[in-house]
Every structure is written in structure tokens, then in C-alpha cells.
Amino acid sequence: MTPREALFAPSERIDIKNAAGRICAAPLISCPPAIPIAIAGELISRDIIDLFLYYGVREIDVVREI
């Protein structure tokens, strides 16, 4: 999915532990370093989830499943 498609698609906020295999709807950026772990449209993998948990992120917006 392109970033544009993901940003404008219906989304829902879920627990990060349940996000494997889902598509990120919006990037989460913390400051610093202000570099997103996942960008909109990216498929969320177990490695991405581990990084979010390491940085204290507990929820993420994902594209709503149809």
C-alpha cells in the first residue's frame, strides 16, 4: 500500500503486540531522533514490533481490515 493510500484509508488504533501482519496507517515519530520506525503503508513485522516496544510505544494506528 502506498503511504498516501494508508494515510487516507480507514484506520483503527490497536495494541502494538497485535500489529504483526497489519499495515501502518500513520508514522509514529518521537523526538529525538524523529526517525519513524515504520511509515504509513508499511507491513508491520515482528522486528518492528520489538523496536516499538523497546522505545515504549504501546499502541499504533493500522489500516482497518475490511
CHARMM-style PDB file with segment names, atoms N, HN, CA, C and O in Angstrom:
ATOM      1  N   MET     1       0.861  -1.170   0.000  1.00  0.00      PROA
ATOM      2  CA  MET     1       0.000   0.000   0.000  1.00  0.00      PROA
ATOM      3  C   MET     1       0.902   1.226   0.000  1.00  0.00      PROA
ATOM      4  O   MET     1       1.914   1.258   0.700  1.00  0.00      PROA
ATOM      5  N   THR     2       0.538   2.223  -0.777  1.00  0.00      PROA
ATOM      6  HN  THR     2      -0.284   2.197  -1.345  1.00  0.00      PROA
ATOM      7  CA  THR     2       1.349   3.442  -0.795  1.00  0.00      PROA
ATOM      8  C   THR     2       1.105   4.247   0.485  1.00  0.00      PROA
ATOM      9  O   THR     2       0.069   4.085   1.129  1.00  0.00      PROA
ATOM     10  N   PRO     3       2.050   5.109   0.853  1.00  0.00      PROA
ATOM     11  CA  PRO     3       1.830   5.944   2.038  1.00  0.00      PROA
ATOM     12  C   PRO     3       0.545   6.773   1.930  1.00  0.00      PROA
ATOM     13  O   PRO     3      -0.178   6.918   2.916  1.00  0.00      PROA
ATOM     14  N   ARG     4       0.258   7.309   0.758  1.00  0.00      PROA
ATOM     15  HN  ARG     4       0.845   7.191  -0.042  1.00  0.00      PROA
ATOM     16  CA  ARG     4      -0.952   8.112   0.571  1.00  0.00      PROA
ATOM     17  C   ARG     4      -2.209   7.281   0.802  1.00  0.00      PROA
ATOM     18  O   ARG     4      -3.131   7.718   1.491  1.00  0.00      PROA
ATOM     19  N   GLU     5      -2.244   6.081   0.224  1.00  0.00      PROA
ATOM     20  HN  GLU     5      -1.495   5.726  -0.335  1.00  0.00      PROA
ATOM     21  CA  GLU     5      -3.400   5.200   0.419  1.00  0.00      PROA
ATOM     22  C   GLU     5      -3.601   4.879   1.902  1.00  0.00      PROA
ATOM     23  O   GLU     5      -4.726   4.886   2.400  1.00  0.00      PROA
ATOM     24  N   ALA     6      -2.504   4.599   2.594  1.00  0.00      PROA
ATOM     25  HN  ALA     6      -1.590   4.593   2.189  1.00  0.00      PROA
ATOM     26  CA  ALA     6      -2.590   4.257   4.015  1.00  0.00      PROA
ATOM     27  C   ALA     6      -3.057   5.435   4.862  1.00  0.00      PROA
ATOM     28  O   ALA     6      -3.870   5.263   5.770  1.00  0.00      PROA
ATOM     29  N   LEU     7      -2.549   6.625   4.570  1.00  0.00      PROA
ATOM     30  HN  LEU     7      -1.889   6.765   3.832  1.00  0.00      PROA
ATOM     31  CA  LEU     7      -2.929   7.808   5.347  1.00  0.00      PROA
ATOM     32  C   LEU     7      -4.408   8.150   5.212  1.00  0.00      PROA
ATOM     33  O   LEU     7      -5.019   8.648   6.158  1.00  0.00      PROA
ATOM     34  N   PHE     8      -4.992   7.884   4.028  1.00  0.00      PROA
ATOM     35  HN  PHE     8      -4.495   7.480   3.260  1.00  0.00      PROA
ATOM     36  CA  PHE     8      -6.393   8.227   3.801  1.00  0.00      PROA
ATOM     37  C   PHE     8      -7.350   7.053   3.994  1.00  0.00      PROA
ATOM     38  O   PHE     8      -8.563   7.232   3.885  1.00  0.00      PROA
ATOM     39  N   ALA     9      -6.841   5.872   4.274  1.00  0.00      PROA
ATOM     40  HN  ALA     9      -5.856   5.726   4.363  1.00  0.00      PROA
ATOM     41  CA  ALA     9      -7.682   4.693   4.494  1.00  0.00      PROA
ATOM     42  C   ALA     9      -8.293   4.744   5.897  1.00  0.00      PROA
ATOM     43  O   ALA     9      -7.716   5.354   6.798  1.00  0.00      PROA
ATOM     44  N   PRO    10      -9.444   4.116   6.087  1.00  0.00      PROA
ATOM     45  CA  PRO    10      -9.990   3.998   7.447  1.00  0.00      PROA
ATOM     46  C   PRO    10      -8.974   3.269   8.329  1.00  0.00      PROA
ATOM     47  O   PRO    10      -8.343   2.302   7.902  1.00  0.00      PROA
ATOM     48  N   SER    11      -8.829   3.749   9.556  1.00  0.00      PROA
ATOM     49  HN  SER    11      -9.342   4.534   9.902  1.00  0.00      PROA
ATOM     50  CA  SER    11      -7.832   3.147  10.445  1.00  0.00      PROA
ATOM     51  C   SER    11      -8.413   2.886  11.823  1.00  0.00      PROA
ATOM     52  O   SER    11      -9.503   3.343  12.169  1.00  0.00      PROA
ATOM     53  N   GLU    12      -7.646   2.136  12.589  1.00  0.00      PROA
ATOM     54  HN  GLU    12      -6.762   1.764  12.307  1.00  0.00      PROA
ATOM     55  CA  GLU    12      -8.015   1.858  13.976  1.00  0.00      PROA
ATOM     56  C   GLU    12      -6.745   1.788  14.800  1.00  0.00      PROA
ATOM     57  O   GLU    12      -5.679   1.448  14.285  1.00  0.00      PROA
ATOM     58  N   ARG    13      -6.858   2.108  16.076  1.00  0.00      PROA
ATOM     59  HN  ARG    13      -7.723   2.384  16.494  1.00  0.00      PROA
ATOM     60  CA  ARG    13      -5.717   2.051  16.995  1.00  0.00      PROA
ATOM     61  C   ARG    13      -5.781   0.718  17.733  1.00  0.00      PROA
ATOM     62  O   ARG    13      -6.804   0.371  18.324  1.00  0.00      PROA
ATOM     63  N   ILE    14      -4.663  -0.031  17.689  1.00  0.00      PROA
ATOM     64  HN  ILE    14      -3.832   0.251  17.208  1.00  0.00      PROA
ATOM     65  CA  ILE    14      -4.604  -1.328  18.343  1.00  0.00      PROA
ATOM     66  C   ILE    14      -3.347  -1.423  19.202  1.00  0.00      PROA
ATOM     67  O   ILE    14      -2.427  -0.613  19.080  1.00  0.00      PROA
ATOM     68  N   ASP    15      -3.330  -2.418  20.063  1.00  0.00      PROA
ATOM     69  HN  ASP    15      -4.076  -3.076  20.162  1.00  0.00      PROA
ATOM     70  CA  ASP    15      -2.151  -2.704  20.873  1.00  0.00      PROA
ATOM     71  C   ASP    15      -1.026  -3.145  19.943  1.00  0.00      PROA
ATOM     72  O   ASP    15      -1.251  -3.944  19.034  1.00  0.00      PROA
ATOM     73  N   ILE    16       0.166  -2.638  20.161  1.00  0.00      PROA
ATOM     74  HN  ILE    16       0.349  -1.990  20.900  1.00  0.00      PROA
ATOM     75  CA  ILE    16       1.300  -2.932  19.287  1.00  0.00      PROA
ATOM     76  C   ILE    16       1.576  -4.433  19.220  1.00  0.00      PROA
ATOM     77  O   ILE    16       2.047  -4.920  18.193  1.00  0.00      PROA
ATOM     78  N   LYS    17       1.296  -5.168  20.282  1.00  0.00      PROA
ATOM     79  HN  LYS    17       0.913  -4.772  21.116  1.00  0.00      PROA
ATOM     80  CA  LYS    17       1.558  -6.610  20.299  1.00  0.00      PROA
ATOM     81  C   LYS    17       0.673  -7.373  19.322  1.00  0.00      PROA
ATOM     82  O   LYS    17       0.989  -8.507  18.964  1.00  0.00      PROA
ATOM     83  N   ASN    18      -0.430  -6.767  18.884  1.00  0.00      PROA
ATOM     84  HN  ASN    18      -0.687  -5.846  19.175  1.00  0.00      PROA
ATOM     85  CA  ASN    18      -1.350  -7.411  17.942  1.00  0.00      PROA
ATOM     86  C   ASN    18      -1.187  -6.888  16.516  1.00  0.00      PROA
ATOM     87  O   ASN    18      -2.038  -7.152  15.667  1.00  0.00      PROA
ATOM     88  N   ALA    19      -0.121  -6.158  16.240  1.00  0.00      PROA
ATOM     89  HN  ALA    19       0.570  -5.943  16.929  1.00  0.00      PROA
ATOM     90  CA  ALA    19       0.022  -5.468  14.955  1.00  0.00      PROA
ATOM     91  C   ALA    19       0.779  -6.252  13.890  1.00  0.00      PROA
ATOM     92  O   ALA    19       0.860  -5.788  12.753  1.00  0.00      PROA
ATOM     93  N   ALA    20       1.331  -7.408  14.203  1.00  0.00      PROA
ATOM     94  HN  ALA    20       1.266  -7.785  15.126  1.00  0.00      PROA
ATOM     95  CA  ALA    20       2.082  -8.178  13.202  1.00  0.00      PROA
ATOM     96  C   ALA    20       1.185  -8.504  12.014  1.00  0.00      PROA
ATOM     97  O   ALA    20       0.064  -8.985  12.177  1.00  0.00      PROA
ATOM     98  N   GLY    21       1.699  -8.236  10.820  1.00  0.00      PROA
ATOM     99  HN  GLY    21       2.610  -7.846  10.688  1.00  0.00      PROA
ATOM    100  CA  GLY    21       0.962  -8.526   9.610  1.00  0.00      PROA
ATOM    101  C   GLY    21      -0.028  -7.450   9.200  1.00  0.00      PROA
ATOM    102  O   GLY    21      -0.668  -7.569   8.154  1.00  0.00      PROA
ATOM    103  N   ARG    22      -0.167  -6.411   9.992  1.00  0.00      PROA
ATOM    104  HN  ARG    22       0.352  -6.314  10.841  1.00  0.00      PROA
ATOM    105  CA  ARG    22      -1.068  -5.297   9.664  1.00  0.00      PROA
ATOM    106  C   ARG    22      -0.279  -4.196   8.970  1.00  0.00      PROA
ATOM    107  O   ARG    22       0.952  -4.214   8.969  1.00  0.00      PROA
ATOM    108  N   ILE    23      -0.988  -3.237   8.381  1.00  0.00      PROA
ATOM    109  HN  ILE    23      -1.988  -3.222   8.382  1.00  0.00      PROA
ATOM    110  CA  ILE    23      -0.353  -2.142   7.652  1.00  0.00      PROA
ATOM    111  C   ILE    23      -0.420  -0.871   8.484  1.00  0.00      PROA
ATOM    112  O   ILE    23      -1.489  -0.479   8.952  1.00  0.00      PROA
ATOM    113  N   CYS    24       0.725  -0.236   8.663  1.00  0.00      PROA
ATOM    114  HN  CYS    24       1.593  -0.555   8.283  1.00  0.00      PROA
ATOM    115  CA  CYS    24       0.813   1.012   9.423  1.00  0.00      PROA
ATOM    116  C   CYS    24       0.004   2.098   8.711  1.00  0.00      PROA
ATOM    117  O   CYS    24       0.162   2.305   7.508  1.00  0.00      PROA
ATOM    118  N   ALA    25      -0.862   2.790   9.454  1.00  0.00      PROA
ATOM    119  HN  ALA    25      -0.991   2.621  10.432  1.00  0.00      PROA
ATOM    120  CA  ALA    25      -1.708   3.834   8.876  1.00  0.00      PROA
ATOM    121  C   ALA    25      -1.086   5.220   8.996  1.00  0.00      PROA
ATOM    122  O   ALA    25      -1.394   6.107   8.200  1.00  0.00      PROA
ATOM    123  N   ALA    26      -0.223   5.413   9.970  1.00  0.00      PROA
ATOM    124  HN  ALA    26       0.028   4.693  10.617  1.00  0.00      PROA
ATOM    125  CA  ALA    26       0.408   6.719  10.179  1.00  0.00      PROA
ATOM    126  C   ALA    26       1.732   6.502  10.896  1.00  0.00      PROA
ATOM    127  O   ALA    26       1.820   5.664  11.793  1.00  0.00      PROA
ATOM    128  N   PRO    27       2.762   7.247  10.513  1.00  0.00      PROA
ATOM    129  CA  PRO    27       4.054   7.068  11.174  1.00  0.00      PROA
ATOM    130  C   PRO    27       4.023   7.594  12.604  1.00  0.00      PROA
ATOM    131  O   PRO    27       3.368   8.594  12.899  1.00  0.00      PROA
ATOM    132  N   LEU    28       4.729   6.915  13.470  1.00  0.00      PROA
ATOM    133  HN  LEU    28       5.261   6.103  13.230  1.00  0.00      PROA
ATOM    134  CA  LEU    28       4.901   7.376  14.855  1.00  0.00      PROA
ATOM    135  C   LEU    28       6.310   7.928  14.962  1.00  0.00      PROA
ATOM    136  O   LEU    28       7.285   7.212  14.733  1.00  0.00      PROA
ATOM    137  N   ILE    29       6.412   9.179  15.305  1.00  0.00      PROA
ATOM    138  HN  ILE    29       5.620   9.760  15.491  1.00  0.00      PROA
ATOM    139  CA  ILE    29       7.726   9.815  15.384  1.00  0.00      PROA
ATOM    140  C   ILE    29       7.912  10.393  16.777  1.00  0.00      PROA
ATOM    141  O   ILE    29       7.092  11.174  17.261  1.00  0.00      PROA
ATOM    142  N   SER    30       8.998   9.996  17.405  1.00  0.00      PROA
ATOM    143  HN  SER    30       9.664   9.361  17.012  1.00  0.00      PROA
ATOM    144  CA  SER    30       9.323  10.589  18.697  1.00  0.00      PROA
ATOM    145  C   SER    30      10.561  11.467  18.516  1.00  0.00      PROA
ATOM    146  O   SER    30      11.371  11.248  17.614  1.00  0.00      PROA
ATOM    147  N   CYS    31      10.683  12.427  19.360  1.00  0.00      PROA
ATOM    148  HN  CYS    31      10.025  12.605  20.092  1.00  0.00      PROA
ATOM    149  CA  CYS    31      11.791  13.362  19.241  1.00  0.00      PROA
ATOM    150  C   CYS    31      12.683  13.227  20.459  1.00  0.00      PROA
ATOM    151  O   CYS    31      12.153  13.129  21.566  1.00  0.00      PROA
ATOM    152  N   PRO    32      13.975  13.215  20.335  1.00  0.00      PROA
ATOM    153  CA  PRO    32      14.702  12.837  19.154  1.00  0.00      PROA
ATOM    154  C   PRO    32      14.682  11.327  18.970  1.00  0.00      PROA
ATOM    155  O   PRO    32      14.269  10.654  19.914  1.00  0.00      PROA
ATOM    156  N   PRO    33      15.062  10.756  17.919  1.00  0.00      PROA
ATOM    157  CA  PRO    33      15.733  11.308  16.754  1.00  0.00      PROA
ATOM    158  C   PRO    33      14.784  11.685  15.627  1.00  0.00      PROA
ATOM    159  O   PRO    33      15.242  12.116  14.569  1.00  0.00      PROA
ATOM    160  N   ALA    34      13.472  11.536  15.817  1.00  0.00      PROA
ATOM    161  HN  ALA    34      13.100  11.185  16.677  1.00  0.00      PROA
ATOM    162  CA  ALA    34      12.477  11.929  14.817  1.00  0.00      PROA
ATOM    163  C   ALA    34      12.576  11.106  13.534  1.00  0.00      PROA
ATOM    164  O   ALA    34      12.291  11.607  12.446  1.00  0.00      PROA
ATOM    165  N   ILE    35      12.972   9.865  13.664  1.00  0.00      PROA
ATOM    166  HN  ILE    35      13.204   9.458  14.548  1.00  0.00      PROA
ATOM    167  CA  ILE    35      13.012   8.947  12.525  1.00  0.00      PROA
ATOM    168  C   ILE    35      11.968   7.860  12.802  1.00  0.00      PROA
ATOM    169  O   ILE    35      12.081   7.136  13.790  1.00  0.00      PROA
ATOM    170  N   PRO    36      10.953   7.740  11.938  1.00  0.00      PROA
ATOM    171  CA  PRO    36       9.902   6.751  12.212  1.00  0.00      PROA
ATOM    172  C   PRO    36      10.421   5.318  12.096  1.00  0.00      PROA
ATOM    173  O   PRO    36      11.238   5.009  11.228  1.00  0.00      PROA
ATOM    174  N   ILE    37       9.945   4.470  12.963  1.00  0.00      PROA
ATOM    175  HN  ILE    37       9.282   4.721  13.668  1.00  0.00      PROA
ATOM    176  CA  ILE    37      10.286   3.046  12.903  1.00  0.00      PROA
ATOM    177  C   ILE    37       9.556   2.403  11.740  1.00  0.00      PROA
ATOM    178  O   ILE    37      10.113   1.555  11.044  1.00  0.00      PROA
ATOM    179  N   ALA    38       8.312   2.805  11.529  1.00  0.00      PROA
ATOM    180  HN  ALA    38       7.860   3.495  12.095  1.00  0.00      PROA
ATOM    181  CA  ALA    38       7.516   2.317  10.399  1.00  0.00      PROA
ATOM    182  C   ALA    38       6.810   3.507   9.769  1.00  0.00      PROA
ATOM    183  O   ALA    38       6.393   4.431  10.468  1.00  0.00      PROA
ATOM    184  N   ILE    39       6.676   3.484   8.458  1.00  0.00      PROA
ATOM    185  HN  ILE    39       7.014   2.733   7.890  1.00  0.00      PROA
ATOM    186  CA  ILE    39       5.982   4.567   7.767  1.00  0.00      PROA
ATOM    187  C   ILE    39       4.613   4.087   7.307  1.00  0.00      PROA
ATOM    188  O   ILE    39       4.355   2.884   7.249  1.00  0.00      PROA
ATOM    189  N   ALA    40       3.746   5.025   6.983  1.00  0.00      PROA
ATOM    190  HN  ALA    40       3.955   6.001   7.030  1.00  0.00      PROA
ATOM    191  CA  ALA    40       2.413   4.685   6.512  1.00  0.00      PROA
ATOM    192  C   ALA    40       2.525   3.808   5.271  1.00  0.00      PROA
ATOM    193  O   ALA    40       3.294   4.104   4.356  1.00  0.00      PROA
ATOM    194  N   GLY    41       1.749   2.723   5.249  1.00  0.00      PROA
ATOM    195  HN  GLY    41       1.124   2.482   5.992  1.00  0.00      PROA
ATOM    196  CA  GLY    41       1.749   1.794   4.130  1.00  0.00      PROA
ATOM    197  C   GLY    41       2.672   0.607   4.315  1.00  0.00      PROA
ATOM    198  O   GLY    41       2.646  -0.328   3.516  1.00  0.00      PROA
ATOM    199  N   GLU    42       3.490   0.632   5.359  1.00  0.00      PROA
ATOM    200  HN  GLU    42       3.512   1.392   6.008  1.00  0.00      PROA
ATOM    201  CA  GLU    42       4.449  -0.447   5.598  1.00  0.00      PROA
ATOM    202  C   GLU    42       3.812  -1.591   6.381  1.00  0.00      PROA
ATOM    203  O   GLU    42       3.060  -1.365   7.329  1.00  0.00      PROA
ATOM    204  N   LEU    43       4.120  -2.811   5.975  1.00  0.00      PROA
ATOM    205  HN  LEU    43       4.731  -2.994   5.204  1.00  0.00      PROA
ATOM    206  CA  LEU    43       3.664  -4.002   6.678  1.00  0.00      PROA
ATOM    207  C   LEU    43       4.458  -4.129   7.974  1.00  0.00      PROA
ATOM    208  O   LEU    43       5.687  -4.061   7.960  1.00  0.00      PROA
ATOM    209  N   ILE    44       3.770  -4.312   9.076  1.00  0.00      PROA
ATOM    210  HN  ILE    44       2.772  -4.368   9.087  1.00  0.00      PROA
ATOM    211  CA  ILE    44       4.421  -4.364  10.387  1.00  0.00      PROA
ATOM    212  C   ILE    44       4.880  -5.790  10.677  1.00  0.00      PROA
ATOM    213  O   ILE    44       4.085  -6.730  10.679  1.00  0.00      PROA
ATOM    214  N   SER    45       6.181  -5.927  10.922  1.00  0.00      PROA
ATOM    215  HN  SER    45       6.827  -5.164  10.920  1.00  0.00      PROA
ATOM    216  CA  SER    45       6.781  -7.234  11.209  1.00  0.00      PROA
ATOM    217  C   SER    45       7.074  -7.366  12.705  1.00  0.00      PROA
ATOM    218  O   SER    45       6.928  -6.412  13.469  1.00  0.00      PROA
ATOM    219  N   ARG    46       7.481  -8.542  13.093  1.00  0.00      PROA
ATOM    220  HN  ARG    46       7.600  -9.317  12.472  1.00  0.00      PROA
ATOM    221  CA  ARG    46       7.842  -8.799  14.495  1.00  0.00      PROA
ATOM    222  C   ARG    46       9.039  -7.924  14.904  1.00  0.00      PROA
ATOM    223  O   ARG    46       9.089  -7.439  16.035  1.00  0.00      PROA
ATOM    224  N   ASP    47       9.992  -7.721  14.001  1.00  0.00      PROA
ATOM    225  HN  ASP    47       9.951  -8.115  13.083  1.00  0.00      PROA
ATOM    226  CA  ASP    47      11.161  -6.868  14.300  1.00  0.00      PROA
ATOM    227  C   ASP    47      10.727  -5.432  14.579  1.00  0.00      PROA
ATOM    228  O   ASP    47      11.252  -4.782  15.482  1.00  0.00      PROA
ATOM    229  N   ILE    48       9.775  -4.945  13.805  1.00  0.00      PROA
ATOM    230  HN  ILE    48       9.348  -5.473  13.071  1.00  0.00      PROA
ATOM    231  CA  ILE    48       9.262  -3.588  14.011  1.00  0.00      PROA
ATOM    232  C   ILE    48       8.558  -3.489  15.358  1.00  0.00      PROA
ATOM    233  O   ILE    48       8.726  -2.505  16.078  1.00  0.00      PROA
ATOM    234  N   ILE    49       7.779  -4.496  15.696  1.00  0.00      PROA
ATOM    235  HN  ILE    49       7.643  -5.295  15.111  1.00  0.00      PROA
ATOM    236  CA  ILE    49       7.090  -4.517  16.991  1.00  0.00      PROA
ATOM    237  C   ILE    49       8.105  -4.482  18.130  1.00  0.00      PROA
ATOM    238  O   ILE    49       7.926  -3.745  19.100  1.00  0.00      PROA
ATOM    239  N   ASP    50       9.164  -5.270  18.017  1.00  0.00      PROA
ATOM    240  HN  ASP    50       9.310  -5.869  17.229  1.00  0.00      PROA
ATOM    241  CA  ASP    50      10.203  -5.286  19.056  1.00  0.00      PROA
ATOM    242  C   ASP    50      10.826  -3.904  19.242  1.00  0.00      PROA
ATOM    243  O   ASP    50      11.095  -3.494  20.371  1.00  0.00      PROA
ATOM    244  N   LEU    51      11.059  -3.185  18.144  1.00  0.00      PROA
ATOM    245  HN  LEU    51      10.841  -3.518  17.226  1.00  0.00      PROA
ATOM    246  CA  LEU    51      11.616  -1.832  18.248  1.00  0.00      PROA
ATOM    247  C   LEU    51      10.634  -0.876  18.922  1.00  0.00      PROA
ATOM    248  O   LEU    51      11.022  -0.085  19.781  1.00  0.00      PROA
ATOM    249  N   PHE    52       9.355  -0.952  18.527  1.00  0.00      PROA
ATOM    250  HN  PHE    52       9.040  -1.595  17.828  1.00  0.00      PROA
ATOM    251  CA  PHE    52       8.349  -0.104  19.173  1.00  0.00      PROA
ATOM    252  C   PHE    52       8.318  -0.371  20.678  1.00  0.00      PROA
ATOM    253  O   PHE    52       8.295   0.569  21.473  1.00  0.00      PROA
ATOM    254  N   LEU    53       8.316  -1.632  21.070  1.00  0.00      PROA
ATOM    255  HN  LEU    53       8.334  -2.395  20.424  1.00  0.00      PROA
ATOM    256  CA  LEU    53       8.281  -1.970  22.493  1.00  0.00      PROA
ATOM    257  C   LEU    53       9.530  -1.465  23.210  1.00  0.00      PROA
ATOM    258  O   LEU    53       9.443  -0.992  24.343  1.00  0.00      PROA
ATOM    259  N   TYR    54      10.682  -1.560  22.564  1.00  0.00      PROA
ATOM    260  HN  TYR    54      10.752  -1.944  21.643  1.00  0.00      PROA
ATOM    261  CA  TYR    54      11.930  -1.073  23.148  1.00  0.00      PROA
ATOM    262  C   TYR    54      11.836   0.419  23.463  1.00  0.00      PROA
ATOM    263  O   TYR    54      12.336   0.872  24.493  1.00  0.00      PROA
ATOM    264  N   TYR    55      11.192   1.182  22.575  1.00  0.00      PROA
ATOM    265  HN  TYR    55      10.785   0.814  21.739  1.00  0.00      PROA
ATOM    266  CA  TYR    55      11.062   2.627  22.765  1.00  0.00      PROA
ATOM    267  C   TYR    55       9.797   3.031  23.516  1.00  0.00      PROA
ATOM    268  O   TYR    55       9.490   4.219  23.613  1.00  0.00      PROA
ATOM    269  N   GLY    56       9.069   2.067  24.043  1.00  0.00      PROA
ATOM    270  HN  GLY    56       9.319   1.102  23.965  1.00  0.00      PROA
ATOM    271  CA  GLY    56       7.925   2.375  24.887  1.00  0.00      PROA
ATOM    272  C   GLY    56       6.619   2.654  24.168  1.00  0.00      PROA
ATOM    273  O   GLY    56       5.672   3.150  24.780  1.00  0.00      PROA
ATOM    274  N   VAL    57       6.549   2.343  22.874  1.00  0.00      PROA
ATOM    275  HN  VAL    57       7.318   1.940  22.377  1.00  0.00      PROA
ATOM    276  CA  VAL    57       5.311   2.545  22.121  1.00  0.00      PROA
ATOM    277  C   VAL    57       4.405   1.345  22.381  1.00  0.00      PROA
ATOM    278  O   VAL    57       4.818   0.201  22.195  1.00  0.00      PROA
ATOM    279  N   ARG    58       3.187   1.601  22.803  1.00  0.00      PROA
ATOM    280  HN  ARG    58       2.852   2.531  22.954  1.00  0.00      PROA
ATOM    281  CA  ARG    58       2.267   0.516  23.161  1.00  0.00      PROA
ATOM    282  C   ARG    58       1.069   0.396  22.229  1.00  0.00      PROA
ATOM    283  O   ARG    58       0.406  -0.641  22.215  1.00  0.00      PROA
ATOM    284  N   GLU    59       0.777   1.439  21.447  1.00  0.00      PROA
ATOM    285  HN  GLU    59       1.315   2.282  21.458  1.00  0.00      PROA
ATOM    286  CA  GLU    59      -0.357   1.410  20.517  1.00  0.00      PROA
ATOM    287  C   GLU    59       0.077   1.979  19.174  1.00  0.00      PROA
ATOM    288  O   GLU    59       1.017   2.769  19.087  1.00  0.00      PROA
ATOM    289  N   ILE    60      -0.631   1.557  18.126  1.00  0.00      PROA
ATOM    290  HN  ILE    60      -1.395   0.915  18.196  1.00  0.00      PROA
ATOM    291  CA  ILE    60      -0.305   2.024  16.782  1.00  0.00      PROA
ATOM    292  C   ILE    60      -1.597   2.104  15.966  1.00  0.00      PROA
ATOM    293  O   ILE    60      -2.529   1.325  16.169  1.00  0.00      PROA
ATOM    294  N   ASP    61      -1.629   3.055  15.046  1.00  0.00      PROA
ATOM    295  HN  ASP    61      -0.873   3.687  14.881  1.00  0.00      PROA
ATOM    296  CA  ASP    61      -2.745   3.156  14.111  1.00  0.00      PROA
ATOM    297  C   ASP    61      -2.442   2.279  12.911  1.00  0.00      PROA
ATOM    298  O   ASP    61      -1.392   2.406  12.282  1.00  0.00      PROA
ATOM    299  N   VAL    62      -3.373   1.388  12.600  1.00  0.00      PROA
ATOM    300  HN  VAL    62      -4.227   1.286  13.111  1.00  0.00      PROA
ATOM    301  CA  VAL    62      -3.225   0.496  11.455  1.00  0.00      PROA
ATOM    302  C   VAL    62      -4.427   0.661  10.535  1.00  0.00      PROA
ATOM    303  O   VAL    62      -5.484   1.131  10.955  1.00  0.00      PROA
ATOM    304  N   VAL    63      -4.254   0.271   9.277  1.00  0.00      PROA
ATOM    305  HN  VAL    63      -3.395  -0.110   8.936  1.00  0.00      PROA
ATOM    306  CA  VAL    63      -5.359   0.317   8.331  1.00  0.00      PROA
ATOM    307  C   VAL    63      -6.401  -0.702   8.780  1.00  0.00      PROA
ATOM    308  O   VAL    63      -6.084  -1.853   9.077  1.00  0.00      PROA
ATOM    309  N   ARG    64      -7.640  -0.251   8.820  1.00  0.00      PROA
ATOM    310  HN  ARG    64      -7.898   0.685   8.579  1.00  0.00      PROA
ATOM    311  CA  ARG    64      -8.743  -1.118   9.259  1.00  0.00      PROA
ATOM    312  C   ARG    64      -8.907  -2.263   8.263  1.00  0.00      PROA
ATOM    313  O   ARG    64      -8.875  -2.060   7.050  1.00  0.00      PROA
ATOM    314  N   GLU    65      -9.082  -3.467   8.798  1.00  0.00      PROA
ATOM    315  HN  GLU    65      -9.108  -3.632   9.784  1.00  0.00      PROA
ATOM    316  CA  GLU    65      -9.322  -4.632   7.944  1.00  0.00      PROA
ATOM    317  C   GLU    65     -10.750  -4.608   7.436  1.00  0.00      PROA
ATOM    318  O   GLU    65     -11.674  -4.241   8.161  1.00  0.00      PROA
ATOM    319  N   ILE    66     -10.917  -4.997   6.204  1.00  0.00      PROA
ATOM    320  HN  ILE    66     -10.166  -5.295   5.615  1.00  0.00      PROA
ATOM    321  CA  ILE    66     -12.268  -4.982   5.603  1.00  0.00      PROA
ATOM    322  C   ILE    66     -12.886  -6.354   5.687  1.00  0.00      PROA
ATOM    323  OT1 ILE    66     -14.015  -6.551   5.240  1.00  0.00      PROA
TER     324      ILE     66
END
